[in-house]
């Protein structure tokens, strides 16, 4: 069972280069995004409004111009919570100036990254917080229509969101002339068909239009040509919720949490605000925990998750969804902000979904499971991804069957280094997500892979000639 606990004090000392810049920022922290989830009836409009809900909406719609809302969000330093971490307010400014419309807002609620469940909690237990953030985002971008693209396997989220939308229409928060202004907005729920690739914004757009979810070549970017070839903004559920609190409490409040931008690094946009961290795997208290950006993985595991279960030691952890790669136990003091994971060779923070692996876990099994997932979820549009994910799985199948060669380790690394946006071979980042577990697992645990191959194929581990693949199995 998922635990929704949320401590009110995260405390702790950060043993990182960020220490002097942010040590005093997390001594006391009261949950914001999860503040309502334990309140009976938290998913209803009445309870939400009793706890201050739609206060931000009244502050913005009418008293503020759309450009004012955009500037507040931009100055807050909010970065997208869906995985890429792109500055939200800056993304909104990419919409064409003076466009006659329509302009669309797409909210990504597909949440298919393994280990991630923070959006589900928000949608099920505090859907009006989500809807308020969507309305504010649409007001800022002048979008008259919003689509919430929802993961099909979330039936309760669908039910609660639709109830919230219906309540908003009834109360005048949606529909024509919201709060007596000339701003009008319609929100529609669209249920996806359980495809990981639809988490990519242009794949989501293609699916929303009723087509096969093949990511589009960019440019043009969605802000110029998105849904129905009209200007479109794509934001994440948690991002929309942050917008609600930024407008209500102000940009300075938001920037009082997290990790400030490094003045010596012009590419560092900072990691500001609260963040929902998913914690699962081999810990005593799995759950979704809210804390300022920048807590260390060790703090999350020990102080929030109660440590590694069964008295065992940690061996590794996925820092932000399986596509981000792996931390070794020695890297657990790395901060979980937008820059921290990259400093230890991971792809990034991702969705901040941490999965802990204890000392009994085989890295061969981990990588086999990871490769199986990505081979299944690749849309097949780009040859390097289609072939690379499939062949990495077939090599892992062969290794698991006791026919692996030491040469396979280097071949897997070659695949990992050759597919994805970062080497410039694919349209979207799914291949990068598939490659990073391969690169991290092998480079950080190579000895274990070599030992496994030698032990399971003592007569053939040193073969360097080409060998046939195993017959294609059912999971392919």
HUQUI-V202768 format. One record per helix or strand. SS is the DSSP state (hx for helix, st for strand). FROM is the first residue (numbers start at 1). TO is the last residue. Records with the same first field share a line. If there is no record, write none. Layout:
# HUQUI-V202768
SS: FROM-TO / FROM-TO
This chain:
# HUQUI-V202768
st: 3-3 / 61-61 / 64-64 / 79-79 / 87-87 / 104-109 / 145-150 / 175-175 / 185-191 / 232-236 / 258-259 / 271-272 / 274-281 / 283-283 / 287-292 / 296-296 / 308-308 / 314-318 / 327-328 / 335-335 / 353-358
hx: 19-25 / 45-50 / 55-60 / 66-76 / 88-93 / 118-125 / 127-141 / 155-171 / 178-180 / 196-199 / 201-208 / 227-229 / 237-249 / 251-255 / 297-304 / 309-311 / 322-324 / 329-331 / 341-344 / 363-377 / 383-400 / 406-418 / 430-444 / 446-456
